[in-house]
């Protein structure tokens, strides 16, 4: 009997996240990245009063809480892993949360003003699964809405379980869309060394474009997605 490749990839992703959860970054590194991402997202979105937001791969609800703070009237999330899902239920009790895979979103078409993903796609190595999730994100997005993208743009040579996603692949995952991206976040191997010693130096190094390893941006529909 042939194994389902989607199920096999979802299992691999779950196992990889379980492995990562046992490798905790130092609090100073966590705080550094969190503050940088919050500022970048806040600057990119601005106030989102009255908006409905879906976070794909919502983890423990960290970004759902941020969207609430920015003014979202409704927040929802889907998370593959049971423990982070349970944490999100505690952390964001008013959110609509689903434990499941984002390649089958349970919400109707054109339902959300914003659909976000934070370092989800680079954890997926199977191209079919990436395409399925991207298509679902577009399906539940309102024609006037936007996708908020935050993910690695280059490969991590020390981790074969992730794969960077460049501009051309993003464009192929979200056809008939307008994409605006900026590079953000100091490369993790460098940040791990510099941040505990000098936040000032880390801030200076962030200004060097090729040292920034992530894309942050918005993806907007040019036309409604095909049926």
C-alpha positions as YAML, in Angstrom:
chain: A
units: angstrom
residues:
- id: 1
  name: UNK
  ca: [0.00, 0.00, 0.00]
- id: 2
  name: UNK
  ca: [1.42, 3.38, -1.06]
- id: 3
  name: UNK
  ca: [1.81, 5.91, 1.74]
- id: 4
  name: UNK
  ca: [0.03, 9.25, 1.42]
- id: 5
  name: UNK
  ca: [2.85, 11.76, 0.67]
- id: 6
  name: UNK
  ca: [0.91, 14.63, 2.28]
- id: 7
  name: UNK
  ca: [0.41, 12.65, 5.49]
- id: 8
  name: UNK
  ca: [4.07, 11.60, 5.45]
- id: 9
  name: UNK
  ca: [5.19, 15.22, 5.14]
- id: 10
  name: UNK
  ca: [2.85, 16.38, 7.89]
- id: 11
  name: UNK
  ca: [4.28, 13.70, 10.17]
- id: 12
  name: UNK
  ca: [7.82, 14.78, 9.31]
- id: 13
  name: UNK
  ca: [6.98, 18.41, 10.08]
- id: 14
  name: UNK
  ca: [5.49, 17.46, 13.45]
- id: 15
  name: UNK
  ca: [8.59, 15.44, 14.33]
- id: 16
  name: UNK
  ca: [10.86, 18.30, 13.32]
- id: 17
  name: UNK
  ca: [8.97, 20.81, 15.46]
- id: 18
  name: UNK
  ca: [9.12, 18.39, 18.38]
- id: 19
  name: UNK
  ca: [12.89, 18.23, 17.94]
- id: 20
  name: UNK
  ca: [13.16, 22.03, 17.84]
- id: 21
  name: UNK
  ca: [11.07, 22.42, 20.98]
- id: 22
  name: UNK
  ca: [13.80, 20.62, 22.90]
- id: 23
  name: UNK
  ca: [16.36, 23.22, 21.76]
- id: 24
  name: UNK
  ca: [15.40, 26.43, 23.51]
- id: 25
  name: UNK
  ca: [16.98, 29.72, 22.49]
- id: 26
  name: UNK
  ca: [18.31, 31.91, 25.26]
- id: 27
  name: UNK
  ca: [15.74, 34.43, 26.57]
- id: 28
  name: UNK
  ca: [17.83, 37.37, 25.36]
- id: 29
  name: UNK
  ca: [17.72, 35.94, 21.81]
- id: 30
  name: UNK
  ca: [14.00, 35.24, 22.01]
- id: 31
  name: UNK
  ca: [13.30, 38.77, 23.24]
- id: 32
  name: UNK
  ca: [15.50, 40.27, 20.54]
- id: 33
  name: UNK
  ca: [13.71, 38.47, 17.71]
- id: 34
  name: UNK
  ca: [10.27, 39.03, 19.16]
- id: 35
  name: UNK
  ca: [10.79, 42.79, 19.46]
- id: 36
  name: UNK
  ca: [12.16, 43.04, 15.92]
- id: 37
  name: UNK
  ca: [9.34, 41.02, 14.39]
- id: 38
  name: UNK
  ca: [6.65, 42.91, 16.31]
- id: 39
  name: UNK
  ca: [7.99, 46.26, 15.10]
- id: 40
  name: UNK
  ca: [8.31, 45.06, 11.50]
- id: 41
  name: UNK
  ca: [4.81, 43.59, 11.44]
- id: 42
  name: UNK
  ca: [3.29, 46.64, 13.14]
- id: 43
  name: UNK
  ca: [5.00, 48.99, 10.68]
- id: 44
  name: UNK
  ca: [3.89, 46.86, 7.73]
- id: 45
  name: UNK
  ca: [0.24, 46.48, 8.71]
- id: 46
  name: UNK
  ca: [-0.44, 49.62, 10.69]
- id: 47
  name: UNK
  ca: [-3.76, 49.70, 12.55]
- id: 48
  name: UNK
  ca: [-6.08, 46.88, 11.52]
- id: 49
  name: UNK
  ca: [-9.19, 47.94, 13.45]
- id: 50
  name: UNK
  ca: [-12.20, 45.79, 12.63]
- id: 51
  name: UNK
  ca: [-10.22, 43.27, 10.57]
- id: 52
  name: UNK
  ca: [-10.58, 39.51, 10.72]
- id: 53
  name: UNK
  ca: [-7.28, 37.62, 10.82]
- id: 54
  name: UNK
  ca: [-6.33, 33.98, 10.33]
- id: 55
  name: UNK
  ca: [-2.86, 32.84, 11.39]
- id: 56
  name: UNK
  ca: [-1.76, 29.64, 9.66]
- id: 57
  name: UNK
  ca: [0.43, 27.58, 11.97]
- id: 58
  name: UNK
  ca: [-0.54, 29.76, 14.92]
- id: 59
  name: UNK
  ca: [1.58, 27.93, 17.51]
- id: 60
  name: UNK
  ca: [0.84, 29.12, 21.03]
- id: 61
  name: UNK
  ca: [-1.07, 32.18, 19.82]
- id: 62
  name: UNK
  ca: [1.75, 34.73, 20.11]
- id: 63
  name: UNK
  ca: [0.93, 36.47, 16.84]
- id: 64
  name: UNK
  ca: [-2.82, 36.25, 17.38]
- id: 65
  name: UNK
  ca: [-2.30, 38.30, 20.55]
- id: 66
  name: UNK
  ca: [-0.35, 40.86, 18.52]
- id: 67
  name: UNK
  ca: [-3.15, 41.12, 15.96]
- id: 68
  name: UNK
  ca: [-5.60, 41.75, 18.78]
- id: 69
  name: UNK
  ca: [-3.34, 44.53, 20.08]
- id: 70
  name: UNK
  ca: [-3.23, 46.07, 16.59]
- id: 71
  name: UNK
  ca: [-7.03, 46.23, 16.54]
- id: 72
  name: UNK
  ca: [-8.30, 43.04, 14.89]
- id: 73
  name: UNK
  ca: [-11.93, 42.37, 15.77]
- id: 74
  name: UNK
  ca: [-11.73, 38.65, 15.07]
- id: 75
  name: UNK
  ca: [-8.73, 36.32, 15.24]
- id: 76
  name: UNK
  ca: [-8.54, 32.68, 14.21]
- id: 77
  name: UNK
  ca: [-5.76, 30.15, 13.95]
- id: 78
  name: UNK
  ca: [-4.98, 26.64, 12.83]
- id: 79
  name: UNK
  ca: [-2.19, 24.59, 14.40]
- id: 80
  name: UNK
  ca: [-1.03, 21.10, 13.50]
- id: 81
  name: UNK
  ca: [0.50, 20.20, 16.86]
- id: 82
  name: UNK
  ca: [-1.55, 19.39, 19.93]
- id: 83
  name: UNK
  ca: [0.54, 21.04, 22.66]
- id: 84
  name: UNK
  ca: [0.91, 24.46, 21.00]
- id: 85
  name: UNK
  ca: [-2.79, 24.32, 20.09]
- id: 86
  name: UNK
  ca: [-3.67, 23.76, 23.75]
- id: 87
  name: UNK
  ca: [-1.39, 26.66, 24.72]
- id: 88
  name: UNK
  ca: [-3.11, 28.92, 22.18]
- id: 89
  name: UNK
  ca: [-6.48, 27.98, 23.66]
- id: 90
  name: UNK
  ca: [-5.22, 29.24, 27.02]
- id: 91
  name: UNK
  ca: [-3.38, 32.30, 25.70]
- id: 92
  name: UNK
  ca: [-6.07, 33.58, 23.32]
- id: 93
  name: UNK
  ca: [-9.35, 32.22, 24.69]
- id: 94
  name: UNK
  ca: [-11.50, 34.40, 22.44]
- id: 95
  name: UNK
  ca: [-9.84, 33.14, 19.23]
- id: 96
  name: UNK
  ca: [-11.44, 30.64, 16.89]
- id: 97
  name: UNK
  ca: [-8.88, 27.83, 16.92]
- id: 98
  name: UNK
  ca: [-8.63, 24.59, 14.99]
- id: 99
  name: UNK
  ca: [-6.19, 21.72, 15.54]
- id: 100
  name: UNK
  ca: [-5.43, 20.44, 12.07]
- id: 101
  name: UNK
  ca: [-3.53, 20.93, 8.83]
- id: 102
  name: UNK
  ca: [-3.65, 24.15, 6.82]
- id: 103
  name: UNK
  ca: [-3.96, 22.28, 3.52]
- id: 104
  name: UNK
  ca: [-7.64, 21.80, 4.45]
- id: 105
  name: UNK
  ca: [-8.88, 25.01, 6.05]
- id: 106
  name: UNK
  ca: [-12.38, 24.66, 7.52]
- id: 107
  name: UNK
  ca: [-13.43, 28.25, 6.83]
- id: 108
  name: UNK
  ca: [-15.55, 29.38, 3.85]
- id: 109
  name: UNK
  ca: [-14.29, 31.24, 0.80]
- id: 110
  name: UNK
  ca: [-13.42, 34.94, 1.10]
- id: 111
  name: UNK
  ca: [-13.74, 34.91, 4.90]
- id: 112
  name: UNK
  ca: [-10.71, 36.83, 6.26]
- id: 113
  name: UNK
  ca: [-9.23, 40.29, 5.72]
- id: 114
  name: UNK
  ca: [-5.72, 39.09, 6.61]
- id: 115
  name: UNK
  ca: [-4.17, 35.61, 6.44]
- id: 116
  name: UNK
  ca: [-0.71, 35.30, 7.97]
- id: 117
  name: UNK
  ca: [2.06, 32.77, 8.15]
- id: 118
  name: UNK
  ca: [5.21, 32.96, 10.23]
- id: 119
  name: UNK
  ca: [8.03, 30.55, 9.22]
- id: 120
  name: UNK
  ca: [5.60, 27.81, 8.20]
- id: 121
  name: UNK
  ca: [6.50, 27.32, 4.55]
- id: 122
  name: UNK
  ca: [10.24, 26.87, 5.04]
- id: 123
  name: UNK
  ca: [9.49, 23.95, 7.37]
- id: 124
  name: UNK
  ca: [7.66, 22.15, 4.54]
- id: 125
  name: UNK
  ca: [9.85, 20.34, 2.01]
- id: 126
  name: UNK
  ca: [7.08, 18.79, -0.09]
- id: 127
  name: UNK
  ca: [6.13, 21.12, -2.94]
- id: 128
  name: UNK
  ca: [2.60, 19.73, -3.27]
- id: 129
  name: UNK
  ca: [1.81, 20.45, 0.37]
- id: 130
  name: UNK
  ca: [3.16, 23.99, 0.05]
- id: 131
  name: UNK
  ca: [0.99, 24.57, -3.01]
- id: 132
  name: UNK
  ca: [-2.09, 23.18, -1.26]
- id: 133
  name: UNK
  ca: [-1.62, 25.43, 1.76]
- id: 134
  name: UNK
  ca: [-0.99, 28.51, -0.39]
- id: 135
  name: UNK
  ca: [-4.14, 27.78, -2.40]
- id: 136
  name: UNK
  ca: [-6.18, 27.45, 0.78]
- id: 137
  name: UNK
  ca: [-4.82, 30.74, 2.11]
- id: 138
  name: UNK
  ca: [-5.93, 32.44, -1.09]
- id: 139
  name: UNK
  ca: [-9.32, 30.72, -1.00]
- id: 140
  name: UNK
  ca: [-10.27, 32.03, 2.46]
- id: 141
  name: UNK
  ca: [-8.88, 35.53, 1.77]
- id: 142
  name: UNK
  ca: [-11.31, 38.29, 0.88]
- id: 143
  name: UNK
  ca: [-10.66, 39.83, -2.58]
- id: 144
  name: UNK
  ca: [-9.64, 43.08, -0.87]
- id: 145
  name: UNK
  ca: [-7.52, 41.33, 1.77]
- id: 146
  name: UNK
  ca: [-3.83, 40.55, 2.13]
- id: 147
  name: UNK
  ca: [-1.52, 37.73, 3.09]
- id: 148
  name: UNK
  ca: [1.17, 38.62, 5.63]
- id: 149
  name: UNK
  ca: [4.33, 36.65, 4.87]
- id: 150
  name: UNK
  ca: [7.28, 36.15, 7.22]
- id: 151
  name: UNK
  ca: [9.81, 33.43, 6.47]
- id: 152
  name: UNK
  ca: [13.42, 32.57, 5.68]
- id: 153
  name: UNK
  ca: [14.58, 33.64, 2.23]
- id: 154
  name: UNK
  ca: [17.77, 31.54, 2.21]
- id: 155
  name: UNK
  ca: [18.70, 28.02, 3.23]
- id: 156
  name: UNK
  ca: [20.13, 27.22, 6.63]
- id: 157
  name: UNK
  ca: [23.24, 25.13, 5.85]
- id: 158
  name: UNK
  ca: [23.14, 23.69, 9.37]
- id: 159
  name: UNK
  ca: [19.56, 22.45, 9.15]
- id: 160
  name: UNK
  ca: [18.54, 20.16, 6.30]
- id: 161
  name: UNK
  ca: [14.96, 20.08, 7.66]
- id: 162
  name: UNK
  ca: [14.17, 23.57, 6.38]
- id: 163
  name: UNK
  ca: [14.46, 25.19, 2.97]
- id: 164
  name: UNK
  ca: [14.55, 28.92, 2.26]
- id: 165
  name: UNK
  ca: [11.93, 30.39, -0.06]
- id: 166
  name: UNK
  ca: [13.00, 33.08, -2.49]
- id: 167
  name: UNK
  ca: [10.95, 35.66, -4.34]
- id: 168
  name: UNK
  ca: [10.41, 33.50, -7.42]
- id: 169
  name: UNK
  ca: [8.97, 30.61, -5.39]
- id: 170
  name: UNK
  ca: [6.68, 32.96, -3.47]
- id: 171
  name: UNK
  ca: [5.40, 34.30, -6.80]
- id: 172
  name: UNK
  ca: [4.77, 30.76, -8.04]
- id: 173
  name: UNK
  ca: [2.87, 29.84, -4.86]
- id: 174
  name: UNK
  ca: [0.66, 32.94, -5.11]
- id: 175
  name: UNK
  ca: [-0.09, 33.56, -8.79]
- id: 176
  name: UNK
  ca: [-2.24, 36.48, -9.88]
- id: 177
  name: UNK
  ca: [-1.00, 38.41, -6.87]
- id: 178
  name: UNK
  ca: [1.03, 41.54, -6.18]
- id: 179
  name: UNK
  ca: [3.85, 40.87, -3.72]
- id: 180
  name: UNK
  ca: [5.85, 43.45, -1.75]
- id: 181
  name: UNK
  ca: [8.75, 42.11, 0.30]
- id: 182
  name: UNK
  ca: [11.51, 43.55, 2.46]
- id: 183
  name: UNK
  ca: [14.46, 41.80, 4.08]
- id: 184
  name: UNK
  ca: [14.43, 41.78, 7.88]
- id: 185
  name: UNK
  ca: [16.07, 40.07, 10.88]
- id: 186
  name: UNK
  ca: [19.77, 39.56, 11.47]
- id: 187
  name: UNK
  ca: [20.99, 36.08, 10.47]
- id: 188
  name: UNK
  ca: [20.41, 33.76, 13.47]
- id: 189
  name: UNK
  ca: [23.97, 32.34, 13.66]
- id: 190
  name: UNK
  ca: [25.31, 35.89, 13.82]
- id: 191
  name: UNK
  ca: [22.60, 37.11, 16.20]
- id: 192
  name: UNK
  ca: [23.30, 34.24, 18.59]
- id: 193
  name: UNK
  ca: [26.86, 35.52, 18.96]
- id: 194
  name: UNK
  ca: [26.34, 39.29, 18.81]
- id: 195
  name: UNK
  ca: [23.05, 39.96, 20.63]
- id: 196
  name: UNK
  ca: [24.13, 38.75, 24.11]
- id: 197
  name: UNK
  ca: [27.21, 40.98, 23.85]
- id: 198
  name: UNK
  ca: [25.88, 44.14, 22.23]
- id: 199
  name: UNK
  ca: [22.41, 45.10, 21.05]
- id: 200
  name: UNK
  ca: [23.93, 48.23, 19.54]
- id: 201
  name: UNK
  ca: [26.23, 46.18, 17.34]
- id: 202
  name: UNK
  ca: [23.35, 43.89, 16.39]
- id: 203
  name: UNK
  ca: [21.32, 46.93, 15.33]
- id: 204
  name: UNK
  ca: [24.20, 48.19, 13.19]
- id: 205
  name: UNK
  ca: [24.67, 44.81, 11.52]
- id: 206
  name: UNK
  ca: [20.94, 44.66, 10.75]
- id: 207
  name: UNK
  ca: [21.45, 47.59, 8.40]
- id: 208
  name: UNK
  ca: [23.59, 45.40, 6.11]
- id: 209
  name: UNK
  ca: [21.12, 43.93, 3.63]
- id: 210
  name: UNK
  ca: [22.84, 40.62, 2.92]
- id: 211
  name: UNK
  ca: [22.95, 39.84, 6.66]
- id: 212
  name: UNK
  ca: [19.14, 39.89, 6.87]
- id: 213
  name: UNK
  ca: [17.81, 36.38, 6.34]
- id: 214
  name: UNK
  ca: [14.01, 36.74, 6.29]
- id: 215
  name: UNK
  ca: [11.38, 38.21, 4.02]
- id: 216
  name: UNK
  ca: [8.51, 40.16, 5.50]
- id: 217
  name: UNK
  ca: [5.84, 41.44, 3.22]
- id: 218
  name: UNK
  ca: [2.30, 41.47, 1.96]
- id: 219
  name: UNK
  ca: [0.69, 39.56, -0.88]
- id: 220
  name: UNK
  ca: [-2.48, 40.94, -2.44]
- id: 221
  name: UNK
  ca: [-4.83, 39.45, -4.98]
- id: 222
  name: UNK
  ca: [-4.92, 41.06, -8.38]
- id: 223
  name: UNK
  ca: [-7.96, 39.00, -9.32]
- id: 224
  name: UNK
  ca: [-10.14, 36.55, -7.45]
- id: 225
  name: UNK
  ca: [-8.59, 33.03, -7.33]
- id: 226
  name: UNK
  ca: [-9.89, 30.60, -9.91]
- id: 227
  name: UNK
  ca: [-12.41, 27.95, -8.86]
...
